[in-house]
Amino acid sequence: MLNFRTLEFLKSKMQNIKNSLSNFQLPISNFQQAGFTIVEVLVVALILGVIGYMMSDIVIRSLQGSQKTAIIGTAKQNGQVALDSIAQVIRNSDMVVCIGSIVPAATGSTPGDTIVFYSQDGKYIRFRYLNKKLIQDLPAVNFLINSDATQLQVCDTTKVAEQSPTILTDTESTNGVDICKVDSDPVCIGTTKAGNNIFSVTKSPGSRDTVTIQFSIKPSNTSTNFENQLGGSGVVQFRQTIQL
């Protein structure tokens, strides 16, 4: 049987264990006192959210700027291809057959949106501005050109049918463009001014004819990629004068 001293010893040990467990809870209490309050957590979250928003806005603006530059570059490329195609024909031509609905005047400048050249290799080449596009074709001339009246017929597609027509600019729905008259087409610039024609021929005594080409180019109305990025802006103007 347990004597009195043994009971006292066990009682002393139990008290020591109890005290140890009580002391073990103190670090937990201290840790709780050292934690963040709800207000502090909310303030930190708000600051991080503001920083994240600012960074995302910077990234988005940078991407939009790069895309806008690329889109305008594509529009410029379209316009330059059209201009170069016409310029090459002009340099390889002997004469301007007709422009618009008239034969070029003997002196001065004659404007028009349709022009026909007679090339050095004996071909008629016609350029027309129609439905916001520049179209090149080879008119099927099957009659003798021996007067102003017969010359004018070549400019008229109802008299001389088009043959092998080619649109000089991109017309597909993603990156397509529209051709507009400089300073006169509300589709391009939003206001209407005195009309300008795409082509004009200038004749001077003693010198070869010169042809001026001028137009604006903008994202097509059906080109959702251009329109979304530029919001209808991004008009690029082209002008070049070439001697036959």
Biotite code that builds the C-alpha atoms (Angstrom):
import biotite.structure as struc

atoms = struc.array([
    struc.Atom([0.000, 0.000, 0.000], chain_id="A", res_id=1, res_name="MET", atom_name="CA", element="C"),
    struc.Atom([1.055, 3.586, -0.687], chain_id="A", res_id=2, res_name="LEU", atom_name="CA", element="C"),
    struc.Atom([2.306, 5.481, 2.339], chain_id="A", res_id=3, res_name="ASN", atom_name="CA", element="C"),
    struc.Atom([1.854, 9.170, 3.024], chain_id="A", res_id=4, res_name="PHE", atom_name="CA", element="C"),
    struc.Atom([5.210, 10.196, 1.580], chain_id="A", res_id=5, res_name="ARG", atom_name="CA", element="C"),
    struc.Atom([4.476, 8.425, -1.711], chain_id="A", res_id=6, res_name="THR", atom_name="CA", element="C"),
    struc.Atom([1.139, 10.208, -2.048], chain_id="A", res_id=7, res_name="LEU", atom_name="CA", element="C"),
    struc.Atom([2.758, 13.540, -1.357], chain_id="A", res_id=8, res_name="GLU", atom_name="CA", element="C"),
    struc.Atom([5.403, 12.832, -4.004], chain_id="A", res_id=9, res_name="PHE", atom_name="CA", element="C"),
    struc.Atom([2.786, 11.935, -6.640], chain_id="A", res_id=10, res_name="LEU", atom_name="CA", element="C"),
    struc.Atom([0.751, 15.000, -5.745], chain_id="A", res_id=11, res_name="LYS", atom_name="CA", element="C"),
    struc.Atom([3.849, 17.160, -6.172], chain_id="A", res_id=12, res_name="SER", atom_name="CA", element="C"),
    struc.Atom([4.579, 15.650, -9.620], chain_id="A", res_id=13, res_name="LYS", atom_name="CA", element="C"),
    struc.Atom([0.965, 16.195, -10.798], chain_id="A", res_id=14, res_name="MET", atom_name="CA", element="C"),
    struc.Atom([1.188, 19.833, -9.755], chain_id="A", res_id=15, res_name="GLN", atom_name="CA", element="C"),
    struc.Atom([4.442, 20.262, -11.707], chain_id="A", res_id=16, res_name="ASN", atom_name="CA", element="C"),
    struc.Atom([2.847, 18.790, -14.853], chain_id="A", res_id=17, res_name="ILE", atom_name="CA", element="C"),
    struc.Atom([-0.158, 21.080, -14.457], chain_id="A", res_id=18, res_name="LYS", atom_name="CA", element="C"),
    struc.Atom([2.097, 24.119, -14.134], chain_id="A", res_id=19, res_name="ASN", atom_name="CA", element="C"),
    struc.Atom([4.068, 23.074, -17.235], chain_id="A", res_id=20, res_name="SER", atom_name="CA", element="C"),
    struc.Atom([0.914, 22.813, -19.340], chain_id="A", res_id=21, res_name="LEU", atom_name="CA", element="C"),
    struc.Atom([-0.239, 26.190, -18.102], chain_id="A", res_id=22, res_name="SER", atom_name="CA", element="C"),
    struc.Atom([3.098, 27.787, -19.041], chain_id="A", res_id=23, res_name="ASN", atom_name="CA", element="C"),
    struc.Atom([2.981, 26.154, -22.534], chain_id="A", res_id=24, res_name="PHE", atom_name="CA", element="C"),
    struc.Atom([-0.046, 28.313, -23.496], chain_id="A", res_id=25, res_name="GLN", atom_name="CA", element="C"),
    struc.Atom([1.849, 31.586, -23.091], chain_id="A", res_id=26, res_name="LEU", atom_name="CA", element="C"),
    struc.Atom([3.606, 31.580, -26.527], chain_id="A", res_id=27, res_name="PRO", atom_name="CA", element="C"),
    struc.Atom([0.244, 31.031, -28.222], chain_id="A", res_id=28, res_name="ILE", atom_name="CA", element="C"),
    struc.Atom([-1.152, 34.090, -26.447], chain_id="A", res_id=29, res_name="SER", atom_name="CA", element="C"),
    struc.Atom([1.921, 36.124, -27.426], chain_id="A", res_id=30, res_name="ASN", atom_name="CA", element="C"),
    struc.Atom([1.589, 35.026, -31.072], chain_id="A", res_id=31, res_name="PHE", atom_name="CA", element="C"),
    struc.Atom([-2.023, 36.152, -31.176], chain_id="A", res_id=32, res_name="GLN", atom_name="CA", element="C"),
    struc.Atom([-1.047, 39.535, -29.810], chain_id="A", res_id=33, res_name="GLN", atom_name="CA", element="C"),
    struc.Atom([1.637, 39.926, -32.539], chain_id="A", res_id=34, res_name="ALA", atom_name="CA", element="C"),
    struc.Atom([-0.772, 39.187, -35.546], chain_id="A", res_id=35, res_name="GLY", atom_name="CA", element="C"),
    struc.Atom([-2.387, 41.665, -38.067], chain_id="A", res_id=36, res_name="PHE", atom_name="CA", element="C"),
    struc.Atom([-5.734, 43.257, -37.427], chain_id="A", res_id=37, res_name="THR", atom_name="CA", element="C"),
    struc.Atom([-8.534, 43.030, -40.021], chain_id="A", res_id=38, res_name="ILE", atom_name="CA", element="C"),
    struc.Atom([-8.144, 46.730, -40.860], chain_id="A", res_id=39, res_name="VAL", atom_name="CA", element="C"),
    struc.Atom([-4.429, 46.283, -41.552], chain_id="A", res_id=40, res_name="GLU", atom_name="CA", element="C"),
    struc.Atom([-5.122, 43.318, -43.848], chain_id="A", res_id=41, res_name="VAL", atom_name="CA", element="C"),
    struc.Atom([-7.776, 45.300, -45.771], chain_id="A", res_id=42, res_name="LEU", atom_name="CA", element="C"),
    struc.Atom([-5.431, 48.277, -46.206], chain_id="A", res_id=43, res_name="VAL", atom_name="CA", element="C"),
    struc.Atom([-2.656, 46.049, -47.596], chain_id="A", res_id=44, res_name="VAL", atom_name="CA", element="C"),
    struc.Atom([-5.125, 44.328, -49.963], chain_id="A", res_id=45, res_name="ALA", atom_name="CA", element="C"),
    struc.Atom([-6.372, 47.724, -51.203], chain_id="A", res_id=46, res_name="LEU", atom_name="CA", element="C"),
    struc.Atom([-2.837, 48.963, -51.895], chain_id="A", res_id=47, res_name="ILE", atom_name="CA", element="C"),
    struc.Atom([-1.964, 45.786, -53.774], chain_id="A", res_id=48, res_name="LEU", atom_name="CA", element="C"),
    struc.Atom([-5.167, 46.103, -55.818], chain_id="A", res_id=49, res_name="GLY", atom_name="CA", element="C"),
    struc.Atom([-4.364, 49.706, -56.824], chain_id="A", res_id=50, res_name="VAL", atom_name="CA", element="C"),
    struc.Atom([-0.827, 48.743, -57.835], chain_id="A", res_id=51, res_name="ILE", atom_name="CA", element="C"),
    struc.Atom([-2.142, 45.814, -59.865], chain_id="A", res_id=52, res_name="GLY", atom_name="CA", element="C"),
    struc.Atom([-4.686, 48.029, -61.668], chain_id="A", res_id=53, res_name="TYR", atom_name="CA", element="C"),
    struc.Atom([-2.036, 50.610, -62.543], chain_id="A", res_id=54, res_name="MET", atom_name="CA", element="C"),
    struc.Atom([0.324, 47.968, -63.888], chain_id="A", res_id=55, res_name="MET", atom_name="CA", element="C"),
    struc.Atom([-2.379, 46.298, -65.994], chain_id="A", res_id=56, res_name="SER", atom_name="CA", element="C"),
    struc.Atom([-3.424, 49.691, -67.450], chain_id="A", res_id=57, res_name="ASP", atom_name="CA", element="C"),
    struc.Atom([0.179, 50.406, -68.456], chain_id="A", res_id=58, res_name="ILE", atom_name="CA", element="C"),
    struc.Atom([0.501, 46.995, -70.123], chain_id="A", res_id=59, res_name="VAL", atom_name="CA", element="C"),
    struc.Atom([-2.826, 47.399, -71.986], chain_id="A", res_id=60, res_name="ILE", atom_name="CA", element="C"),
    struc.Atom([-1.917, 50.869, -73.273], chain_id="A", res_id=61, res_name="ARG", atom_name="CA", element="C"),
    struc.Atom([1.459, 49.605, -74.443], chain_id="A", res_id=62, res_name="SER", atom_name="CA", element="C"),
    struc.Atom([-0.145, 46.732, -76.356], chain_id="A", res_id=63, res_name="LEU", atom_name="CA", element="C"),
    struc.Atom([-2.758, 49.036, -77.917], chain_id="A", res_id=64, res_name="GLN", atom_name="CA", element="C"),
    struc.Atom([-0.034, 51.446, -79.030], chain_id="A", res_id=65, res_name="GLY", atom_name="CA", element="C"),
    struc.Atom([1.891, 48.625, -80.694], chain_id="A", res_id=66, res_name="SER", atom_name="CA", element="C"),
    struc.Atom([-1.244, 47.317, -82.418], chain_id="A", res_id=67, res_name="GLN", atom_name="CA", element="C"),
    struc.Atom([-2.205, 50.795, -83.653], chain_id="A", res_id=68, res_name="LYS", atom_name="CA", element="C"),
    struc.Atom([1.263, 51.292, -85.119], chain_id="A", res_id=69, res_name="THR", atom_name="CA", element="C"),
    struc.Atom([1.056, 47.926, -86.879], chain_id="A", res_id=70, res_name="ALA", atom_name="CA", element="C"),
    struc.Atom([-2.429, 48.671, -88.269], chain_id="A", res_id=71, res_name="ILE", atom_name="CA", element="C"),
    struc.Atom([-1.451, 52.086, -89.636], chain_id="A", res_id=72, res_name="ILE", atom_name="CA", element="C"),
    struc.Atom([1.637, 50.447, -91.120], chain_id="A", res_id=73, res_name="GLY", atom_name="CA", element="C"),
    struc.Atom([-0.586, 47.944, -92.928], chain_id="A", res_id=74, res_name="THR", atom_name="CA", element="C"),
    struc.Atom([-2.770, 50.786, -94.260], chain_id="A", res_id=75, res_name="ALA", atom_name="CA", element="C"),
    struc.Atom([0.309, 52.616, -95.532], chain_id="A", res_id=76, res_name="LYS", atom_name="CA", element="C"),
    struc.Atom([1.555, 49.448, -97.191], chain_id="A", res_id=77, res_name="GLN", atom_name="CA", element="C"),
    struc.Atom([-1.795, 49.027, -98.991], chain_id="A", res_id=78, res_name="ASN", atom_name="CA", element="C"),
    struc.Atom([-1.694, 52.587, -100.274], chain_id="A", res_id=79, res_name="GLY", atom_name="CA", element="C"),
    struc.Atom([1.913, 52.353, -101.397], chain_id="A", res_id=80, res_name="GLN", atom_name="CA", element="C"),
    struc.Atom([1.265, 49.130, -103.334], chain_id="A", res_id=81, res_name="VAL", atom_name="CA", element="C"),
    struc.Atom([-1.638, 50.798, -105.184], chain_id="A", res_id=82, res_name="ALA", atom_name="CA", element="C"),
    struc.Atom([0.434, 53.911, -105.890], chain_id="A", res_id=83, res_name="LEU", atom_name="CA", element="C"),
    struc.Atom([3.420, 51.899, -107.143], chain_id="A", res_id=84, res_name="ASP", atom_name="CA", element="C"),
    struc.Atom([1.212, 49.820, -109.467], chain_id="A", res_id=85, res_name="SER", atom_name="CA", element="C"),
    struc.Atom([-0.233, 52.930, -111.108], chain_id="A", res_id=86, res_name="ILE", atom_name="CA", element="C"),
    struc.Atom([3.154, 54.671, -111.279], chain_id="A", res_id=87, res_name="ALA", atom_name="CA", element="C"),
    struc.Atom([4.722, 51.741, -113.102], chain_id="A", res_id=88, res_name="GLN", atom_name="CA", element="C"),
    struc.Atom([1.986, 51.813, -115.763], chain_id="A", res_id=89, res_name="VAL", atom_name="CA", element="C"),
    struc.Atom([2.342, 55.587, -116.205], chain_id="A", res_id=90, res_name="ILE", atom_name="CA", element="C"),
    struc.Atom([6.098, 55.372, -116.751], chain_id="A", res_id=91, res_name="ARG", atom_name="CA", element="C"),
    struc.Atom([5.606, 52.670, -119.392], chain_id="A", res_id=92, res_name="ASN", atom_name="CA", element="C"),
    struc.Atom([2.857, 54.525, -121.289], chain_id="A", res_id=93, res_name="SER", atom_name="CA", element="C"),
    struc.Atom([2.953, 56.674, -124.416], chain_id="A", res_id=94, res_name="ASP", atom_name="CA", element="C"),
    struc.Atom([-0.201, 58.700, -123.828], chain_id="A", res_id=95, res_name="MET", atom_name="CA", element="C"),
    struc.Atom([-3.283, 59.341, -121.730], chain_id="A", res_id=96, res_name="VAL", atom_name="CA", element="C"),
    struc.Atom([-6.257, 58.238, -123.838], chain_id="A", res_id=97, res_name="VAL", atom_name="CA", element="C"),
    struc.Atom([-8.957, 59.789, -121.663], chain_id="A", res_id=98, res_name="CYS", atom_name="CA", element="C"),
    struc.Atom([-9.640, 60.919, -118.115], chain_id="A", res_id=99, res_name="ILE", atom_name="CA", element="C"),
    struc.Atom([-13.063, 60.962, -116.509], chain_id="A", res_id=100, res_name="GLY", atom_name="CA", element="C"),
    struc.Atom([-15.585, 61.686, -119.242], chain_id="A", res_id=101, res_name="SER", atom_name="CA", element="C"),
    struc.Atom([-13.331, 63.889, -121.366], chain_id="A", res_id=102, res_name="ILE", atom_name="CA", element="C"),
    struc.Atom([-10.155, 63.844, -123.417], chain_id="A", res_id=103, res_name="VAL", atom_name="CA", element="C"),
    struc.Atom([-7.322, 65.686, -121.625], chain_id="A", res_id=104, res_name="PRO", atom_name="CA", element="C"),
    struc.Atom([-7.164, 69.362, -122.519], chain_id="A", res_id=105, res_name="ALA", atom_name="CA", element="C"),
    struc.Atom([-4.344, 70.559, -124.764], chain_id="A", res_id=106, res_name="ALA", atom_name="CA", element="C"),
    struc.Atom([-2.968, 72.690, -121.913], chain_id="A", res_id=107, res_name="THR", atom_name="CA", element="C"),
    struc.Atom([-3.572, 72.882, -118.187], chain_id="A", res_id=108, res_name="GLY", atom_name="CA", element="C"),
    struc.Atom([-4.865, 70.277, -115.773], chain_id="A", res_id=109, res_name="SER", atom_name="CA", element="C"),
    struc.Atom([-7.754, 67.870, -116.359], chain_id="A", res_id=110, res_name="THR", atom_name="CA", element="C"),
    struc.Atom([-9.152, 65.906, -113.351], chain_id="A", res_id=111, res_name="PRO", atom_name="CA", element="C"),
    struc.Atom([-11.095, 62.648, -113.213], chain_id="A", res_id=112, res_name="GLY", atom_name="CA", element="C"),
    struc.Atom([-11.750, 59.423, -111.313], chain_id="A", res_id=113, res_name="ASP", atom_name="CA", element="C"),
    struc.Atom([-11.180, 57.180, -114.353], chain_id="A", res_id=114, res_name="THR", atom_name="CA", element="C"),
    struc.Atom([-8.071, 57.259, -116.495], chain_id="A", res_id=115, res_name="ILE", atom_name="CA", element="C"),
    struc.Atom([-6.890, 55.168, -119.448], chain_id="A", res_id=116, res_name="VAL", atom_name="CA", element="C"),
    struc.Atom([-3.308, 54.845, -120.648], chain_id="A", res_id=117, res_name="PHE", atom_name="CA", element="C"),
    struc.Atom([-1.951, 53.490, -123.920], chain_id="A", res_id=118, res_name="TYR", atom_name="CA", element="C"),
    struc.Atom([1.172, 51.537, -123.036], chain_id="A", res_id=119, res_name="SER", atom_name="CA", element="C"),
    struc.Atom([4.384, 51.243, -124.995], chain_id="A", res_id=120, res_name="GLN", atom_name="CA", element="C"),
    struc.Atom([3.575, 47.617, -125.815], chain_id="A", res_id=121, res_name="ASP", atom_name="CA", element="C"),
    struc.Atom([0.241, 48.546, -127.420], chain_id="A", res_id=122, res_name="GLY", atom_name="CA", element="C"),
    struc.Atom([-2.199, 47.840, -124.538], chain_id="A", res_id=123, res_name="LYS", atom_name="CA", element="C"),
    struc.Atom([-4.963, 49.949, -123.043], chain_id="A", res_id=124, res_name="TYR", atom_name="CA", element="C"),
    struc.Atom([-4.820, 50.023, -119.242], chain_id="A", res_id=125, res_name="ILE", atom_name="CA", element="C"),
    struc.Atom([-7.651, 51.577, -117.262], chain_id="A", res_id=126, res_name="ARG", atom_name="CA", element="C"),
    struc.Atom([-7.782, 52.673, -113.619], chain_id="A", res_id=127, res_name="PHE", atom_name="CA", element="C"),
    struc.Atom([-11.065, 53.521, -111.907], chain_id="A", res_id=128, res_name="ARG", atom_name="CA", element="C"),
    struc.Atom([-12.131, 54.756, -108.496], chain_id="A", res_id=129, res_name="TYR", atom_name="CA", element="C"),
    struc.Atom([-15.305, 52.880, -107.625], chain_id="A", res_id=130, res_name="LEU", atom_name="CA", element="C"),
    struc.Atom([-16.984, 51.979, -104.318], chain_id="A", res_id=131, res_name="ASN", atom_name="CA", element="C"),
    struc.Atom([-13.968, 53.057, -102.249], chain_id="A", res_id=132, res_name="LYS", atom_name="CA", element="C"),
    struc.Atom([-11.641, 50.876, -104.293], chain_id="A", res_id=133, res_name="LYS", atom_name="CA", element="C"),
    struc.Atom([-9.039, 51.457, -107.010], chain_id="A", res_id=134, res_name="LEU", atom_name="CA", element="C"),
    struc.Atom([-9.579, 48.999, -109.846], chain_id="A", res_id=135, res_name="ILE", atom_name="CA", element="C"),
    struc.Atom([-7.223, 48.227, -112.709], chain_id="A", res_id=136, res_name="GLN", atom_name="CA", element="C"),
    struc.Atom([-8.404, 46.432, -115.859], chain_id="A", res_id=137, res_name="ASP", atom_name="CA", element="C"),
    struc.Atom([-7.553, 45.919, -119.515], chain_id="A", res_id=138, res_name="LEU", atom_name="CA", element="C"),
    struc.Atom([-10.478, 47.364, -121.528], chain_id="A", res_id=139, res_name="PRO", atom_name="CA", element="C"),
    struc.Atom([-11.447, 45.189, -124.463], chain_id="A", res_id=140, res_name="ALA", atom_name="CA", element="C"),
    struc.Atom([-11.002, 47.791, -127.228], chain_id="A", res_id=141, res_name="VAL", atom_name="CA", element="C"),
    struc.Atom([-12.131, 46.261, -130.530], chain_id="A", res_id=142, res_name="ASN", atom_name="CA", element="C"),
    struc.Atom([-12.486, 49.438, -132.583], chain_id="A", res_id=143, res_name="PHE", atom_name="CA", element="C"),
    struc.Atom([-10.184, 52.030, -134.104], chain_id="A", res_id=144, res_name="LEU", atom_name="CA", element="C"),
    struc.Atom([-9.271, 54.961, -131.868], chain_id="A", res_id=145, res_name="ILE", atom_name="CA", element="C"),
    struc.Atom([-9.222, 57.821, -134.363], chain_id="A", res_id=146, res_name="ASN", atom_name="CA", element="C"),
    struc.Atom([-11.160, 60.654, -132.710], chain_id="A", res_id=147, res_name="SER", atom_name="CA", element="C"),
    struc.Atom([-12.009, 62.232, -129.363], chain_id="A", res_id=148, res_name="ASP", atom_name="CA", element="C"),
    struc.Atom([-15.340, 60.411, -129.374], chain_id="A", res_id=149, res_name="ALA", atom_name="CA", element="C"),
    struc.Atom([-13.722, 57.012, -129.734], chain_id="A", res_id=150, res_name="THR", atom_name="CA", element="C"),
    struc.Atom([-11.118, 57.907, -127.105], chain_id="A", res_id=151, res_name="GLN", atom_name="CA", element="C"),
    struc.Atom([-13.849, 58.759, -124.615], chain_id="A", res_id=152, res_name="LEU", atom_name="CA", element="C"),
    struc.Atom([-15.506, 55.401, -125.101], chain_id="A", res_id=153, res_name="GLN", atom_name="CA", element="C"),
    struc.Atom([-12.502, 53.670, -123.573], chain_id="A", res_id=154, res_name="VAL", atom_name="CA", element="C"),
    struc.Atom([-13.135, 55.448, -120.253], chain_id="A", res_id=155, res_name="CYS", atom_name="CA", element="C"),
    struc.Atom([-16.781, 54.357, -120.245], chain_id="A", res_id=156, res_name="ASP", atom_name="CA", element="C"),
    struc.Atom([-17.280, 50.816, -118.934], chain_id="A", res_id=157, res_name="THR", atom_name="CA", element="C"),
    struc.Atom([-20.748, 50.724, -120.495], chain_id="A", res_id=158, res_name="THR", atom_name="CA", element="C"),
    struc.Atom([-19.127, 51.202, -123.923], chain_id="A", res_id=159, res_name="LYS", atom_name="CA", element="C"),
    struc.Atom([-15.964, 49.192, -123.394], chain_id="A", res_id=160, res_name="VAL", atom_name="CA", element="C"),
    struc.Atom([-16.355, 46.260, -120.996], chain_id="A", res_id=161, res_name="ALA", atom_name="CA", element="C"),
    struc.Atom([-13.768, 45.664, -118.339], chain_id="A", res_id=162, res_name="GLU", atom_name="CA", element="C"),
    struc.Atom([-11.425, 42.739, -118.762], chain_id="A", res_id=163, res_name="GLN", atom_name="CA", element="C"),
    struc.Atom([-9.263, 41.065, -116.093], chain_id="A", res_id=164, res_name="SER", atom_name="CA", element="C"),
    struc.Atom([-10.171, 43.557, -113.327], chain_id="A", res_id=165, res_name="PRO", atom_name="CA", element="C"),
    struc.Atom([-7.891, 43.737, -110.292], chain_id="A", res_id=166, res_name="THR", atom_name="CA", element="C"),
    struc.Atom([-8.533, 45.603, -107.022], chain_id="A", res_id=167, res_name="ILE", atom_name="CA", element="C"),
    struc.Atom([-5.256, 47.245, -106.033], chain_id="A", res_id=168, res_name="LEU", atom_name="CA", element="C"),
    struc.Atom([-5.837, 47.198, -102.262], chain_id="A", res_id=169, res_name="THR", atom_name="CA", element="C"),
    struc.Atom([-6.615, 44.575, -99.648], chain_id="A", res_id=170, res_name="ASP", atom_name="CA", element="C"),
    struc.Atom([-10.384, 43.954, -99.372], chain_id="A", res_id=171, res_name="THR", atom_name="CA", element="C"),
    struc.Atom([-10.513, 41.105, -96.870], chain_id="A", res_id=172, res_name="GLU", atom_name="CA", element="C"),
    struc.Atom([-12.544, 41.612, -93.691], chain_id="A", res_id=173, res_name="SER", atom_name="CA", element="C"),
    struc.Atom([-9.698, 41.645, -91.164], chain_id="A", res_id=174, res_name="THR", atom_name="CA", element="C"),
    struc.Atom([-7.173, 44.136, -92.552], chain_id="A", res_id=175, res_name="ASN", atom_name="CA", element="C"),
    struc.Atom([-8.983, 45.609, -95.566], chain_id="A", res_id=176, res_name="GLY", atom_name="CA", element="C"),
    struc.Atom([-8.864, 49.318, -96.435], chain_id="A", res_id=177, res_name="VAL", atom_name="CA", element="C"),
    struc.Atom([-10.986, 51.947, -98.190], chain_id="A", res_id=178, res_name="ASP", atom_name="CA", element="C"),
    struc.Atom([-9.718, 54.447, -100.767], chain_id="A", res_id=179, res_name="ILE", atom_name="CA", element="C"),
    struc.Atom([-11.169, 57.950, -100.403], chain_id="A", res_id=180, res_name="CYS", atom_name="CA", element="C"),
    struc.Atom([-10.809, 61.263, -102.204], chain_id="A", res_id=181, res_name="LYS", atom_name="CA", element="C"),
    struc.Atom([-8.453, 63.626, -100.413], chain_id="A", res_id=182, res_name="VAL", atom_name="CA", element="C"),
    struc.Atom([-10.228, 66.393, -98.433], chain_id="A", res_id=183, res_name="ASP", atom_name="CA", element="C"),
    struc.Atom([-13.626, 65.638, -99.931], chain_id="A", res_id=184, res_name="SER", atom_name="CA", element="C"),
    struc.Atom([-14.876, 62.264, -98.754], chain_id="A", res_id=185, res_name="ASP", atom_name="CA", element="C"),
    struc.Atom([-16.790, 62.363, -95.439], chain_id="A", res_id=186, res_name="PRO", atom_name="CA", element="C"),
    struc.Atom([-16.099, 58.645, -95.032], chain_id="A", res_id=187, res_name="VAL", atom_name="CA", element="C"),
    struc.Atom([-12.447, 59.521, -94.511], chain_id="A", res_id=188, res_name="CYS", atom_name="CA", element="C"),
    struc.Atom([-12.383, 62.878, -92.802], chain_id="A", res_id=189, res_name="ILE", atom_name="CA", element="C"),
    struc.Atom([-15.879, 63.520, -91.461], chain_id="A", res_id=190, res_name="GLY", atom_name="CA", element="C"),
    struc.Atom([-16.390, 66.776, -93.354], chain_id="A", res_id=191, res_name="THR", atom_name="CA", element="C"),
    struc.Atom([-17.154, 67.685, -96.941], chain_id="A", res_id=192, res_name="THR", atom_name="CA", element="C"),
    struc.Atom([-14.938, 70.126, -98.832], chain_id="A", res_id=193, res_name="LYS", atom_name="CA", element="C"),
    struc.Atom([-14.430, 71.033, -102.454], chain_id="A", res_id=194, res_name="ALA", atom_name="CA", element="C"),
    struc.Atom([-14.175, 67.795, -104.400], chain_id="A", res_id=195, res_name="GLY", atom_name="CA", element="C"),
    struc.Atom([-10.841, 66.469, -105.549], chain_id="A", res_id=196, res_name="ASN", atom_name="CA", element="C"),
    struc.Atom([-10.417, 63.717, -108.085], chain_id="A", res_id=197, res_name="ASN", atom_name="CA", element="C"),
    struc.Atom([-8.138, 60.731, -107.769], chain_id="A", res_id=198, res_name="ILE", atom_name="CA", element="C"),
    struc.Atom([-6.327, 61.524, -111.026], chain_id="A", res_id=199, res_name="PHE", atom_name="CA", element="C"),
    struc.Atom([-5.385, 64.671, -112.915], chain_id="A", res_id=200, res_name="SER", atom_name="CA", element="C"),
    struc.Atom([-3.425, 65.114, -116.141], chain_id="A", res_id=201, res_name="VAL", atom_name="CA", element="C"),
    struc.Atom([-1.361, 68.211, -116.829], chain_id="A", res_id=202, res_name="THR", atom_name="CA", element="C"),
    struc.Atom([-0.222, 69.104, -120.332], chain_id="A", res_id=203, res_name="LYS", atom_name="CA", element="C"),
    struc.Atom([2.411, 71.726, -121.092], chain_id="A", res_id=204, res_name="SER", atom_name="CA", element="C"),
    struc.Atom([3.721, 72.741, -124.525], chain_id="A", res_id=205, res_name="PRO", atom_name="CA", element="C"),
    struc.Atom([7.087, 71.189, -125.271], chain_id="A", res_id=206, res_name="GLY", atom_name="CA", element="C"),
    struc.Atom([7.021, 68.635, -122.421], chain_id="A", res_id=207, res_name="SER", atom_name="CA", element="C"),
    struc.Atom([5.572, 65.221, -121.735], chain_id="A", res_id=208, res_name="ARG", atom_name="CA", element="C"),
    struc.Atom([2.291, 64.829, -119.894], chain_id="A", res_id=209, res_name="ASP", atom_name="CA", element="C"),
    struc.Atom([2.377, 64.500, -116.122], chain_id="A", res_id=210, res_name="THR", atom_name="CA", element="C"),
    struc.Atom([-0.177, 62.588, -114.075], chain_id="A", res_id=211, res_name="VAL", atom_name="CA", element="C"),
    struc.Atom([-0.941, 63.360, -110.424], chain_id="A", res_id=212, res_name="THR", atom_name="CA", element="C"),
    struc.Atom([-2.469, 60.694, -108.200], chain_id="A", res_id=213, res_name="ILE", atom_name="CA", element="C"),
    struc.Atom([-3.888, 61.642, -104.812], chain_id="A", res_id=214, res_name="GLN", atom_name="CA", element="C"),
    struc.Atom([-6.064, 59.732, -102.392], chain_id="A", res_id=215, res_name="PHE", atom_name="CA", element="C"),
    struc.Atom([-6.587, 58.930, -98.737], chain_id="A", res_id=216, res_name="SER", atom_name="CA", element="C"),
    struc.Atom([-6.674, 55.449, -97.312], chain_id="A", res_id=217, res_name="ILE", atom_name="CA", element="C"),
    struc.Atom([-8.370, 54.283, -94.118], chain_id="A", res_id=218, res_name="LYS", atom_name="CA", element="C"),
    struc.Atom([-9.463, 51.071, -92.421], chain_id="A", res_id=219, res_name="PRO", atom_name="CA", element="C"),
    struc.Atom([-12.401, 49.544, -94.247], chain_id="A", res_id=220, res_name="SER", atom_name="CA", element="C"),
    struc.Atom([-15.904, 49.858, -92.756], chain_id="A", res_id=221, res_name="ASN", atom_name="CA", element="C"),
    struc.Atom([-16.003, 46.055, -92.696], chain_id="A", res_id=222, res_name="THR", atom_name="CA", element="C"),
    struc.Atom([-12.532, 45.703, -91.238], chain_id="A", res_id=223, res_name="SER", atom_name="CA", element="C"),
    struc.Atom([-13.376, 45.027, -87.593], chain_id="A", res_id=224, res_name="THR", atom_name="CA", element="C"),
    struc.Atom([-9.733, 44.629, -86.595], chain_id="A", res_id=225, res_name="ASN", atom_name="CA", element="C"),
    struc.Atom([-8.834, 48.135, -87.842], chain_id="A", res_id=226, res_name="PHE", atom_name="CA", element="C"),
    struc.Atom([-11.997, 49.778, -86.552], chain_id="A", res_id=227, res_name="GLU", atom_name="CA", element="C"),
    struc.Atom([-11.710, 48.320, -83.057], chain_id="A", res_id=228, res_name="ASN", atom_name="CA", element="C"),
    struc.Atom([-8.109, 49.395, -82.690], chain_id="A", res_id=229, res_name="GLN", atom_name="CA", element="C"),
    struc.Atom([-8.310, 52.865, -84.250], chain_id="A", res_id=230, res_name="LEU", atom_name="CA", element="C"),
    struc.Atom([-11.915, 53.839, -83.613], chain_id="A", res_id=231, res_name="GLY", atom_name="CA", element="C"),
    struc.Atom([-12.321, 55.098, -87.179], chain_id="A", res_id=232, res_name="GLY", atom_name="CA", element="C"),
    struc.Atom([-9.105, 57.156, -87.191], chain_id="A", res_id=233, res_name="SER", atom_name="CA", element="C"),
    struc.Atom([-5.809, 56.430, -88.889], chain_id="A", res_id=234, res_name="GLY", atom_name="CA", element="C"),
    struc.Atom([-6.390, 58.090, -92.286], chain_id="A", res_id=235, res_name="VAL", atom_name="CA", element="C"),
    struc.Atom([-3.218, 58.175, -94.413], chain_id="A", res_id=236, res_name="VAL", atom_name="CA", element="C"),
    struc.Atom([-2.850, 60.463, -97.452], chain_id="A", res_id=237, res_name="GLN", atom_name="CA", element="C"),
    struc.Atom([-0.917, 59.705, -100.640], chain_id="A", res_id=238, res_name="PHE", atom_name="CA", element="C"),
    struc.Atom([0.094, 62.013, -103.475], chain_id="A", res_id=239, res_name="ARG", atom_name="CA", element="C"),
    struc.Atom([2.544, 61.552, -106.333], chain_id="A", res_id=240, res_name="GLN", atom_name="CA", element="C"),
    struc.Atom([3.158, 63.257, -109.671], chain_id="A", res_id=241, res_name="THR", atom_name="CA", element="C"),
    struc.Atom([4.690, 61.148, -112.457], chain_id="A", res_id=242, res_name="ILE", atom_name="CA", element="C"),
    struc.Atom([5.750, 62.037, -115.980], chain_id="A", res_id=243, res_name="GLN", atom_name="CA", element="C"),
    struc.Atom([4.952, 59.778, -118.918], chain_id="A", res_id=244, res_name="LEU", atom_name="CA", element="C"),
])
